[in-house]
Amino acid sequence: MTYSVRETILMSSESSLPPTAPSQTEVIAVHGADPEILAFAMAKYSRSALSMRDSLAEISAQRAEQFLNTFYFQYGHRSIADLAHIAFAVERLSLLAAIVLVDETRWDGQERSTRYQNFLESGFYFPDFAGDTHSRDLYESTIDNLLSAYKRVSFAVFDLLRRRVARPEGFKQDAYERTLRARAFDVARYLLPLATNTSLGQIVSARTLEGQVTRLLSHPAAEIRLLGEKLREAATGPAWNLNARAAQSIVEQIATLNDEAAAALAAEAAALFTREVRAAPTLVKYAQPSSYLIETRADLAQAAAELLKNSPPAAAPLVDLVERTESLEVELAATLLYSACRHPYRQVRDFLTGLPAARSVEIIELGLKHRGKHDETLRAFHAGAAIRFDILMDIGGFRDFHRHRRCTQIIQDFTALHGYETPGSGDLSAGLGNDSDILAAAGVATEYRAAIDAAHRTASIIAAAPILEAAQSAAYLYPLATRIRALFKMDIAEAQYIAELRSGPAGHFSYRRVAWEMFLKLQRQYPTLARHMRVTDFTLPIDIFQR
């Protein structure tokens, strides 16, 4: 019998296989490597047989920079930047800037909570009004009015709860008051303006960071562009070293020893422990404003204004589960227009459906017209999801929904056009029995509405200011009660996750109501799937001490 060359090679290989042996798998947790050096070492796995230990032992910062300059920038191997993760503390930025900053599909972080902390001492962002003293004075007085109302409402609701809700047996007094104070902040936070300062921490890959910096640098608001510059500087400049003081102390102690060997050891220790570390000196250094984002934003705004000028925004429910009836092309075009207008998605979709197909193609081409060689397409092109929720909710509740990264979020700009939410109306989660109007029961309903109405009026006045810098500051005056519209596209697993998590009794009553409405809409369209969802009925009273 004769065999082919391939069969001969296979038999030879099989005959030389060693007997079964225990696995030689090794798992190493790596600590102490700079982010870009670690990214280089991991990228070498595809180009070298070296182990991680050997790779890291021979790599210097200079070699990492040379490698990344070649493969990341010249050859476009952007996945390498996914391997370098950097931790940032971002402090004293406005709530408005925080919303823009975290608007990334690949983002990990935590922000200071408006539910559990008093924001009276946080301060607020004060824009440059470029000499418009009238707008500046209006801005400052409106912020003061909102924060004064925040203080009075939080105290009044806390006092109401303390009088109406008994301390459970076995519950310590400080825990009891801390819980009631948190519930009071749940109500008062609606009055916090977007100018309020906050802080957050984020851990992102260099690839996400580069896109984040580019997006921030392309934003119309000065604060957000400056934030992009500071992120880039923090990544490329010297990083703050938690152990720097202790390391310096060790070096100094060694240096005091009167010995030649000790002096050499001190120099070695200084080189190791006190060296300057830069988190991402190479991967983010070229991040610049994106003409694609800037020019496309302007083109879409103009197209939306022209196409929808005779169609004012239609009334829409809190949550609209938009059934799929349109083509993919119409969905893309509708999503692009939706991002540049104030209209419900259903209205934009139906409007485009009634036009010749060529109009949708024109809008899609607007979304691609300015795209550069290395630009990712706009988020609107993440189309085709089976489930689309068009949600209109208060900004405070939206910020909690904003954390759900497994869905595509298309967020419209801030506006007073949609009105605002009033906490406690129809809500039974405050521990007040049937007296569900928290503000009225606390005696601050009139003050609450007056403060928000005044803020919306002032924002409209400042938005019409002739000086651009002054006009752009108007959005900072919108309180968290102001409604914002956003389109959430997802699969059934994410819909189930959001409905179950956000309807739970530990959640804020604002987004609990939205999550419950999402479930009801799913129940109507997909009853077989919805019956397996473990949601909490928002209409039933809950024990606030179990939250």
C-alpha positions in Angstrom: 0.0 0.0 0.0 1.3 3.5 -0.8 0.6 6.7 1.0 0.5 10.3 0.0 3.0 12.7 1.3 0.4 14.3 3.6 -0.6 10.9 5.1 3.0 10.0 5.7 3.7 13.3 7.6 0.5 12.8 9.7 1.4 9.2 10.6 5.0 10.3 11.4 3.7 13.1 13.7 1.2 10.8 15.4 3.8 8.1 16.1 6.1 10.6 17.7 3.6 12.1 20.1 4.6 11.8 23.8 2.4 9.9 26.2 -0.3 11.8 28.0 1.3 14.2 30.5 -0.1 16.5 33.2 -1.0 20.0 31.9 1.8 22.5 32.0 -0.5 25.5 32.0 0.7 28.4 34.1 -1.3 31.5 35.1 0.5 34.6 36.1 -1.0 37.7 37.7 1.1 40.7 36.6 1.7 43.7 38.8 4.1 46.6 38.6 4.5 47.0 34.8 3.7 50.3 33.2 0.5 50.1 31.0 2.3 50.6 27.7 5.1 48.2 28.5 2.5 45.6 29.5 0.6 46.2 26.3 3.9 45.7 24.3 4.7 42.5 26.2 1.2 41.1 25.6 1.3 42.1 21.9 4.6 40.2 21.6 2.8 36.9 22.2 1.7 37.0 18.6 5.2 37.6 17.3 7.5 35.8 19.8 7.8 32.6 21.7 9.0 34.4 24.9 7.1 34.0 28.1 5.5 37.0 29.8 8.3 37.0 32.4 11.0 37.0 29.8 9.2 39.6 27.7 8.8 42.0 30.5 12.4 41.5 31.7 13.8 42.6 28.3 11.4 45.5 27.5 12.2 49.1 28.2 10.0 52.1 27.8 12.0 53.2 24.8 11.5 49.8 23.0 7.8 49.9 23.9 7.5 53.4 22.3 9.3 52.3 19.2 7.0 49.2 18.8 3.8 51.2 19.4 4.8 53.9 17.0 5.3 51.3 14.3 2.4 48.9 14.8 -0.2 51.3 16.3 0.2 54.4 14.3 1.8 53.2 11.0 0.1 49.8 10.6 -3.1 50.6 12.4 -3.1 47.7 14.9 -5.5 49.4 17.2 -6.2 46.3 19.2 -2.8 46.7 20.9 -4.1 49.7 22.8 -6.8 47.5 24.3 -4.1 45.9 26.3 -3.0 49.0 28.2 -5.4 50.0 30.9 -5.1 53.3 32.8 -6.8 54.5 36.0 -7.8 58.1 36.3 -9.3 60.2 39.0 -11.3 63.1 37.5 -12.2 65.7 40.1 -14.3 68.9 40.2 -16.0 68.5 36.8 -19.6 69.5 36.3 -22.4 66.9 36.1 -22.9 67.9 32.5 -19.2 67.2 31.7 -19.4 63.9 33.6 -22.3 62.7 31.4 -20.4 63.5 28.3 -17.2 61.9 29.7 -18.7 58.6 30.5 -20.6 58.3 27.3 -18.4 55.4 26.1 -19.5 51.9 25.1 -16.4 50.4 26.7 -16.1 52.2 30.0 -15.5 51.2 33.6 -15.8 53.6 36.5 -17.8 55.0 39.4 -19.0 58.5 40.0 -19.9 60.2 43.2 -23.5 59.4 44.1 -26.2 62.1 44.2 -28.4 59.6 46.2 -26.2 59.2 49.2 -24.1 62.4 49.5 -24.9 66.0 50.2 -23.8 68.1 47.2 -24.1 71.5 48.8 -20.4 71.8 49.4 -19.4 70.6 45.9 -19.3 74.0 44.3 -20.3 74.5 40.6 -18.8 75.2 37.3 -18.6 78.8 36.3 -18.2 79.3 32.5 -16.4 82.2 30.7 -19.1 84.6 29.7 -16.7 86.6 27.5 -17.8 90.0 29.0 -21.6 89.3 29.1 -22.1 90.4 32.7 -25.9 90.2 32.4 -25.8 86.5 31.5 -23.2 85.9 34.2 -25.3 87.5 36.9 -28.4 85.6 35.8 -26.4 82.3 35.8 -25.0 82.9 39.3 -28.3 83.9 40.9 -30.1 80.9 39.3 -27.5 78.4 40.6 -27.8 80.0 44.1 -31.6 79.7 43.9 -31.5 76.0 42.9 -28.9 75.1 45.6 -30.9 76.9 48.2 -34.0 75.0 47.2 -32.0 71.8 47.3 -31.0 72.5 50.8 -34.5 73.3 52.0 -36.2 70.4 50.2 -33.7 67.9 51.5 -34.2 69.1 55.1 -38.0 69.3 54.8 -38.3 65.8 53.3 -35.9 64.4 55.9 -37.9 66.0 58.7 -41.1 64.7 57.2 -39.8 61.1 57.0 -38.5 61.3 60.6 -41.9 62.3 61.8 -43.9 59.8 59.7 -41.6 56.8 59.5 -40.9 55.0 62.8 -37.5 53.6 63.5 -37.7 49.7 63.2 -37.0 47.7 66.3 -33.3 46.9 66.5 -32.3 49.6 64.0 -29.6 51.8 65.3 -30.4 55.6 65.4 -27.5 56.6 63.1 -28.4 53.9 60.5 -32.1 55.0 60.7 -31.2 58.7 60.1 -28.7 57.8 57.4 -31.4 55.9 55.5 -33.9 58.7 55.8 -31.4 61.3 54.8 -30.6 59.2 51.7 -34.3 59.0 50.8 -34.4 62.8 51.2 -31.5 63.2 48.8 -33.4 61.0 46.4 -36.0 63.8 46.3 -33.7 66.8 46.6 -31.3 65.7 43.9 -33.9 66.7 41.2 -32.9 70.3 42.0 -29.2 70.0 41.4 -28.2 71.9 38.3 -25.9 70.4 35.7 -23.3 72.9 36.7 -22.8 71.1 40.1 -19.3 69.7 40.5 -18.8 66.0 40.9 -15.9 63.6 40.9 -15.4 60.1 39.3 -12.8 57.4 38.7 -12.4 55.5 35.5 -10.3 52.6 34.3 -10.2 52.5 30.5 -8.0 51.0 27.8 -5.7 53.3 25.9 -7.9 52.6 22.8 -11.0 53.8 24.6 -9.1 56.7 26.1 -7.9 57.9 22.6 -11.5 57.9 21.3 -12.7 59.5 24.5 -10.1 62.3 24.3 -10.9 62.9 20.6 -14.6 63.1 21.3 -14.1 65.5 24.2 -11.8 67.7 22.1 -14.5 67.9 19.4 -17.3 69.0 21.8 -18.8 72.5 21.5 -18.5 73.2 25.3 -15.3 74.8 26.5 -15.2 72.9 29.8 -15.4 69.6 28.0 -12.7 70.4 25.4 -10.5 71.4 28.3 -11.3 68.1 30.0 -10.1 66.3 26.9 -6.8 68.2 27.0 -6.3 67.4 30.7 -7.0 63.7 30.1 -4.4 63.6 27.3 -1.9 65.4 29.5 -2.5 63.1 32.4 -2.0 60.0 30.2 1.2 61.3 28.5 2.7 63.1 31.5 4.0 61.9 34.9 1.5 59.8 36.7 0.8 60.2 40.5 2.5 57.4 42.4 0.7 56.2 45.5 4.0 54.9 47.0 6.3 57.7 46.0 6.7 59.2 49.5 7.4 55.8 51.1 9.9 55.0 48.3 11.7 58.2 48.6 12.0 57.7 52.4 13.6 54.3 51.8 16.1 55.7 49.3 17.0 58.5 51.7 17.6 56.0 54.5 19.9 53.9 52.4 21.8 56.9 51.3 22.7 57.8 54.9 24.6 54.6 55.3 28.4 55.2 55.2 29.3 52.5 52.8 30.3 52.4 49.1 28.0 49.4 48.5 25.1 51.2 50.2 25.6 54.3 48.0 25.4 52.1 44.9 22.3 50.4 46.4 20.8 53.8 47.0 21.3 54.8 43.4 19.8 51.6 42.2 16.8 52.0 44.6 16.3 55.5 43.4 16.2 54.4 39.7 13.7 51.7 40.5 11.4 53.3 43.1 11.4 57.0 42.3 11.5 57.0 38.5 9.0 59.0 36.6 6.1 56.8 35.3 4.0 57.9 32.3 0.8 55.8 31.9 0.4 56.2 28.1 3.1 58.5 26.7 2.7 57.1 23.2 -0.8 55.8 22.5 -2.8 59.0 23.2 -0.3 61.7 22.2 -1.8 62.2 18.8 -5.5 62.5 19.8 -6.9 65.6 18.3 -10.4 67.1 17.6 -12.2 65.1 14.9 -13.4 67.0 11.9 -15.6 64.0 11.2 -17.5 64.5 14.4 -17.6 68.3 14.2 -18.7 68.6 10.6 -21.1 65.7 10.6 -22.8 67.1 13.8 -23.4 70.4 11.9 -24.6 68.7 8.8 -27.1 66.5 10.6 -28.4 69.4 12.7 -29.0 71.4 9.5 -30.7 68.4 7.8 -32.9 67.8 10.8 -33.9 71.4 11.0 -34.8 71.5 7.3 -36.7 68.2 7.1 -38.6 68.5 10.4 -39.3 72.3 10.4 -43.0 71.8 9.8 -43.3 68.9 12.2 -43.0 69.9 15.9 -42.1 67.2 18.3 -45.1 64.9 18.9 -46.4 63.9 22.3 -44.8 60.6 23.4 -45.1 58.2 26.3 -42.5 57.9 29.0 -41.3 54.6 27.4 -42.0 53.7 23.8 -41.1 50.2 22.6 -40.8 50.9 18.9 -41.8 47.9 16.8 -39.6 47.0 13.8 -41.4 47.9 10.6 -38.8 49.9 8.7 -35.9 48.9 6.6 -32.4 49.0 7.9 -31.7 52.1 5.7 -34.6 53.9 7.2 -33.6 52.9 10.7 -30.1 54.3 10.1 -31.3 57.6 8.6 -33.9 58.0 11.4 -31.3 57.4 14.1 -29.0 59.9 12.6 -31.7 62.5 12.5 -32.9 61.6 15.9 -29.5 62.4 17.3 -29.8 65.9 16.0 -33.4 66.8 16.9 -35.8 66.8 19.8 -38.4 64.5 18.2 -39.5 61.0 19.3 -37.9 58.2 17.3 -41.3 56.9 16.1 -42.2 60.2 14.7 -38.9 60.5 12.8 -39.1 57.0 11.6 -42.6 57.3 10.3 -41.7 60.7 8.7 -38.9 59.1 6.7 -40.9 56.0 5.8 -43.3 58.4 3.9 -40.5 59.9 1.9 -38.8 58.4 -1.2 -36.0 55.9 -0.3 -33.5 58.2 -1.8 -33.9 60.7 1.1 -32.8 58.1 3.6 -29.8 57.3 1.5 -28.9 61.0 1.4 -29.0 61.2 5.2 -26.9 58.1 5.6 -24.3 59.6 3.2 -24.3 62.7 5.4 -23.3 60.5 8.3 -20.3 59.2 6.3 -19.4 62.1 4.1 -16.6 63.5 6.4 -15.3 60.2 7.7 -11.5 60.0 7.6 -9.2 57.0 7.1 -9.0 56.0 10.7 -12.4 57.2 12.0 -14.9 54.8 13.4 -18.4 55.3 12.1 -20.9 57.2 14.3 -22.7 55.3 17.0 -25.9 55.7 15.0 -24.6 53.0 12.6 -24.9 50.4 15.4 -28.2 49.5 13.9 -30.3 46.3 13.6 -31.1 45.6 17.3 -34.3 43.8 17.8 -35.5 45.9 20.7 -35.6 49.7 20.6 -36.8 51.8 23.6 -37.3 55.5 23.1 -37.3 56.8 26.7 -38.1 60.3 28.1 -37.0 60.6 31.7 -35.4 63.0 34.1 -31.6 63.6 33.7 -31.0 62.2 37.2 -32.6 58.9 36.4 -31.1 58.8 33.0 -27.6 59.0 34.5 -28.3 55.6 36.2 -29.6 54.1 32.9 -26.5 55.6 31.1 -24.4 52.9 32.9 -25.8 50.1 30.8 -23.1 49.6 28.2 -24.5 46.5 26.5 -26.9 48.6 24.5 -26.5 51.3 22.0 -27.5 54.7 23.4 -28.4 57.7 21.1 -28.8 60.7 23.4 -30.4 63.9 22.4 -29.1 67.3 23.6 -30.3 68.9 26.9 -33.4 71.0 26.5 -36.3 72.4 28.6 -38.7 71.6 25.8 -39.8 68.3 27.4 -40.5 69.8 30.8 -39.4 68.2 34.1 -40.3 65.5 36.6 -41.8 66.0 40.0 -40.7 63.4 42.6 -43.2 61.6 44.6 -46.3 62.1 42.4 -47.9 58.7 42.2 -45.0 57.1 43.9 -45.6 54.8 47.0 -41.9 54.1 47.9 -41.4 56.9 50.3 -42.9 55.2 53.3 -45.8 57.6 53.6 -48.7 55.2 52.9 -51.3 56.7 50.5 -49.9 60.2 51.0 -47.6 59.8 47.9 -47.0 63.5 47.1 -43.8 63.9 49.0 -43.2 67.5 48.2 -46.7 68.6 49.2 -46.6 66.6 52.4 -43.2 68.3 53.2 -44.6 71.7 52.4 -42.1 72.5 49.6 -44.0 71.7 46.4 -44.4 75.3 45.4 -40.8 76.2 46.1 -39.6 73.1 44.1 -41.6 74.0 41.0 -40.8 77.7 41.3 -37.0 77.0 41.4 -37.1 74.7 38.3 -39.4 77.0 36.3 -37.1 79.9 37.0 -34.1 77.9 36.0 -35.7 76.9 32.7 -36.7 80.5 32.0 -33.2 81.8 32.7 -31.7 79.1 30.5 -33.8 80.2 27.6 -32.8 83.8 28.1 -29.1 83.0 28.3 -29.3 80.6 25.3 -30.4 83.6 23.2 -27.4 85.7 24.3 -25.5 87.2 21.3 -22.1 86.1 22.7 -21.5 82.4 21.9 -19.7 81.6 25.1 -22.5 83.0 27.1 -25.2 81.2 25.1 -23.4 77.8 25.5 -23.6 78.1 29.3 -27.4 77.8 29.3 -27.4 74.0 29.5 -25.6 74.1 32.9 -28.7 75.6 34.5 -30.9 72.6 33.7 -31.7 70.8 37.0 -31.6 67.0 37.1 -35.4 67.0 37.1 -35.3 68.2 33.5 -36.4 65.5 31.0 -34.0 64.1 28.4 -34.8 61.8 25.5 -32.6 58.9 24.6 -32.9 55.9 22.3 -31.8 52.5 23.8 -31.2 49.7 21.3 -30.6 46.2 22.7 -31.2 42.5 22.6 -33.7 40.6 24.9 -31.0 39.6 27.4 -30.1 43.3 28.1 -33.8 44.3 28.2 -34.4 41.6 30.8 -31.4 42.6 32.8 -32.4 46.3 32.9 -36.0 45.6 33.7 -35.1 43.2 36.6 -32.2 45.3 38.0 -33.7 48.8 37.8 -37.2 47.8 39.0 -35.8 46.5 42.2 -36.7 48.1 45.6 -33.2 49.4 46.2 -33.4 51.6 43.1 -34.4 55.3 42.8 -38.1 55.7 42.2 -37.5 57.6 39.0 -35.8 54.8 37.1 -37.8 52.1 38.9 -40.9 53.6 37.2 -39.1 53.5 33.8 -37.9 50.0 34.2 -41.5 48.9 35.2 -42.9 50.6 32.0 -40.2 48.8 29.9 -41.4 45.5 31.3 -45.1 46.3 30.6 -44.2 47.2 27.0 -42.3 44.0 26.6 -45.1 42.1 28.1 -47.5 43.4 25.5 -45.2 42.7 22.5 -43.5 39.6 23.8 -45.7 38.0 26.5 -44.0 34.6 26.3 -40.6 36.1 27.0 -41.8 38.7 29.5 -43.4 36.1 31.8 -39.9 34.8 32.8 -38.7 38.2 33.9 -38.2 38.7 37.6 -39.3 42.3 38.0 -40.6 44.2 41.0 -44.0 45.8 40.6 -43.4 49.5 40.9 -47.0 50.2 41.9 -46.7 48.3 45.2 -45.4 50.0 48.4 -42.0 48.9 49.7 -40.1 49.1 53.0 -37.6 52.0 52.6 -35.3 50.3 55.1 -34.9 47.3 52.8 -33.6 49.5 49.9 
